[in-house]
Structure formats: structure tokens, C-alpha cells
Amino acid sequence: MKAFFDSSSFVKRFIEEEGSDKVETTCSQASELGLSVICVPEVVSALNRRKRERTITDVQYGQAKSRLLADVRDAVIINLTPTVIGSAIRILETSPVRAMDALHVACAVEWGAEAFASSDDRQLKAARKAGLKALKM
């Protein structure tokens, strides 16, 4: 299965929270892992926010970042192309999602994902509307 993860779900691979077990299961079942080019900076941002809030230590941050960078070596990274941007615009015009959420969905559509994983209900609804199988993490 070609599984595409948005940032809100992929970060659960590195920070234990509700849905982390579903992310691990989906990753282990995936034949290919797809991520938007914006996913890694968003996950690093989330990890740094946790570090600033002192919910993770500097050591935990370093370990999570190392695991993230190792994971993305094997992932397919979908870039922002004119086709993806056009798709994101259509998603924004038909669904009440934020710009970054629309870009994740558009990247998944462009890649031909068989499953779209997210923790955001509105984004999952937009993904279904775009023809993707939505997986709530």
C-alpha cells in the first residue's frame, strides 16, 4: 500500500501520543511511504515547540530528529509543482482546510496515494472528497 502521511500524523512516529500505534502499524504495512516536501520542516517545528515547552528534552529532540531524517531517506518526497498547486487551490475552494493541509492532500493525489493518513478531521474529509482513502490517526 502506498501510504501518504501529513505532518500531524507523521510526527506521532517520533512523539508518543494518541494515534502513535496506528501510525506505526500503517508504516509497517506500507509498501511505499509518501510525504510532502513541507512535512519534514513541519515535524521539526513541532519537535522544537515540544522542546521549548519542555515536554521533551534536548536528548529526546536529537533522537527524534535523527529517526525522522533516517525515515525520510526511504520516503518518496512529493514536491510542490504547478499541478500540485492547482490541485491545492481546487481543494481550498471546495473544502474548509488551511493552505498547508490542502498542499498535503494535493501532494497525495499527485503521487497516487492509496491511503492518506492524518489526525485532522477536516483534512481527512477533503482527502476523501479528492478521492483518497482516509485513515484517521
SELUMRO-857648 format. One record per residue (C-alpha): residue number from 1; residue in three letters; x, y, z. Coordinates in Angstrom, 1 decimal, always signed. Layout:
N
(NUM, "Ala", (X, Y, Z))
...
This chain:
137
(1, "Met", (+0.0, +0.0, +0.0))
(2, "Lys", (+1.2, +3.5, -0.9))
(3, "Ala", (+0.6, +5.4, +2.3))
(4, "Phe", (+0.9, +9.2, +2.4))
(5, "Phe", (+1.2, +10.9, +5.8))
(6, "Asp", (+0.6, +14.5, +6.6))
(7, "Ser", (+2.7, +16.2, +9.3))
(8, "Ser", (+0.1, +15.8, +12.1))
(9, "Ser", (+0.1, +12.1, +11.7))
(10, "Phe", (+3.8, +11.5, +10.8))
(11, "Val", (+5.0, +13.3, +13.9))
(12, "Lys", (+3.3, +10.6, +16.0))
(13, "Arg", (+6.1, +8.3, +14.8))
(14, "Phe", (+8.6, +10.3, +16.9))
(15, "Ile", (+6.5, +11.6, +19.8))
(16, "Glu", (+4.3, +9.2, +21.7))
(17, "Glu", (+0.7, +10.4, +21.7))
(18, "Glu", (-2.8, +9.2, +20.9))
(19, "Gly", (-2.6, +7.5, +17.5))
(20, "Ser", (+1.1, +6.7, +17.6))
(21, "Asp", (+0.2, +2.9, +17.5))
(22, "Lys", (-1.9, +3.4, +14.3))
(23, "Val", (+0.9, +5.3, +12.6))
(24, "Glu", (+3.4, +2.5, +13.4))
(25, "Thr", (+1.0, -0.1, +12.1))
(26, "Thr", (+0.3, +1.8, +8.9))
(27, "Cys", (+4.0, +2.4, +8.3))
(28, "Ser", (+4.8, -1.3, +8.8))
(29, "Gln", (+2.1, -2.2, +6.3))
(30, "Ala", (+3.1, +0.3, +3.7))
(31, "Ser", (+5.0, -0.7, +0.6))
(32, "Glu", (+5.9, +2.9, +0.0))
(33, "Leu", (+5.8, +6.0, +2.2))
(34, "Gly", (+4.9, +9.3, +0.7))
(35, "Leu", (+5.4, +12.8, +2.3))
(36, "Ser", (+5.0, +16.3, +1.1))
(37, "Val", (+8.2, +18.4, +0.9))
(38, "Ile", (+6.7, +20.5, +3.7))
(39, "Cys", (+6.4, +17.6, +6.1))
(40, "Val", (+9.9, +17.5, +7.4))
(41, "Pro", (+10.1, +21.2, +8.3))
(42, "Glu", (+6.7, +20.9, +9.9))
(43, "Val", (+7.7, +17.9, +12.0))
(44, "Val", (+11.0, +19.6, +13.1))
(45, "Ser", (+8.9, +22.7, +14.0))
(46, "Ala", (+6.6, +20.5, +16.2))
(47, "Leu", (+9.6, +18.9, +17.8))
(48, "Asn", (+11.1, +22.2, +18.6))
(49, "Arg", (+7.9, +23.5, +20.0))
(50, "Arg", (+7.8, +20.5, +22.3))
(51, "Lys", (+11.4, +21.2, +23.3))
(52, "Arg", (+10.6, +24.9, +24.1))
(53, "Glu", (+7.6, +23.8, +26.1))
(54, "Arg", (+9.9, +21.3, +28.0))
(55, "Thr", (+7.7, +18.3, +27.1))
(56, "Ile", (+10.8, +16.7, +25.6))
(57, "Thr", (+14.4, +17.1, +26.5))
(58, "Asp", (+17.3, +18.1, +24.2))
(59, "Val", (+18.3, +14.5, +24.1))
(60, "Gln", (+14.8, +13.3, +23.1))
(61, "Tyr", (+14.7, +16.0, +20.5))
(62, "Gly", (+18.0, +14.9, +19.0))
(63, "Gln", (+16.9, +11.2, +19.0))
(64, "Ala", (+13.5, +12.1, +17.3))
(65, "Lys", (+15.2, +14.3, +14.7))
(66, "Ser", (+17.7, +11.5, +13.9))
(67, "Arg", (+14.9, +9.0, +13.5))
(68, "Leu", (+12.9, +11.4, +11.3))
(69, "Leu", (+15.9, +12.0, +9.0))
(70, "Ala", (+16.5, +8.3, +8.7))
(71, "Asp", (+12.9, +7.6, +7.9))
(72, "Val", (+12.7, +10.2, +5.1))
(73, "Arg", (+15.7, +8.7, +3.3))
(74, "Asp", (+13.4, +5.8, +2.2))
(75, "Ala", (+10.3, +8.0, +1.7))
(76, "Val", (+9.1, +9.4, -1.6))
(77, "Ile", (+9.1, +13.2, -1.2))
(78, "Ile", (+6.4, +15.0, -3.3))
(79, "Asn", (+7.5, +18.4, -4.4))
(80, "Leu", (+5.3, +21.5, -5.0))
(81, "Thr", (+4.7, +21.6, -8.7))
(82, "Pro", (+2.3, +23.7, -10.7))
(83, "Thr", (+0.0, +20.6, -10.8))
(84, "Val", (+0.1, +20.2, -7.0))
(85, "Ile", (-0.5, +23.9, -6.5))
(86, "Gly", (-3.5, +23.8, -8.9))
(87, "Ser", (-4.9, +20.9, -7.1))
(88, "Ala", (-4.4, +22.6, -3.7))
(89, "Ile", (-6.3, +25.6, -5.0))
(90, "Arg", (-9.2, +23.4, -6.0))
(91, "Ile", (-9.2, +21.7, -2.6))
(92, "Leu", (-9.2, +25.1, -0.9))
(93, "Glu", (-12.1, +26.2, -3.0))
(94, "Thr", (-14.2, +23.2, -2.1))
(95, "Ser", (-13.1, +22.3, +1.5))
(96, "Pro", (-12.7, +24.4, +4.7))
(97, "Val", (-9.0, +23.5, +5.2))
(98, "Arg", (-5.8, +25.5, +5.7))
(99, "Ala", (-3.3, +26.1, +2.9))
(100, "Met", (-0.7, +23.6, +4.3))
(101, "Asp", (-3.4, +20.9, +4.8))
(102, "Ala", (-4.6, +21.4, +1.2))
(103, "Leu", (-1.0, +21.1, +0.0))
(104, "His", (-0.6, +17.7, +1.8))
(105, "Val", (-3.8, +16.4, +0.2))
(106, "Ala", (-2.8, +17.7, -3.2))
(107, "Cys", (+0.7, +16.0, -2.9))
(108, "Ala", (-1.0, +12.7, -2.0))
(109, "Val", (-3.3, +13.0, -5.1))
(110, "Glu", (-0.4, +13.8, -7.3))
(111, "Trp", (+1.6, +10.8, -6.0))
(112, "Gly", (-1.4, +8.4, -6.4))
(113, "Ala", (-1.5, +7.5, -2.7))
(114, "Glu", (-3.7, +4.5, -1.8))
(115, "Ala", (-4.2, +5.8, +1.7))
(116, "Phe", (-4.0, +9.3, +3.3))
(117, "Ala", (-3.1, +9.5, +7.0))
(118, "Ser", (-4.0, +12.5, +9.1))
(119, "Ser", (-5.2, +13.5, +12.6))
(120, "Asp", (-7.2, +16.4, +11.2))
(121, "Asp", (-10.9, +15.6, +10.6))
(122, "Arg", (-11.4, +18.5, +8.0))
(123, "Gln", (-8.3, +17.4, +6.1))
(124, "Leu", (-9.5, +13.8, +6.1))
(125, "Lys", (-12.8, +14.9, +4.7))
(126, "Ala", (-11.0, +16.9, +2.0))
(127, "Ala", (-8.9, +13.9, +1.2))
(128, "Arg", (-12.0, +11.7, +0.8))
(129, "Lys", (-13.6, +14.4, -1.4))
(130, "Ala", (-10.4, +14.3, -3.6))
(131, "Gly", (-10.8, +10.5, -4.0))
(132, "Leu", (-8.3, +9.3, -1.4))
(133, "Lys", (-8.9, +6.6, +1.2))
(134, "Ala", (-8.6, +8.5, +4.5))
(135, "Leu", (-7.0, +7.0, +7.6))
(136, "Lys", (-7.6, +8.7, +11.0))
(137, "Met", (-4.5, +8.6, +13.1))
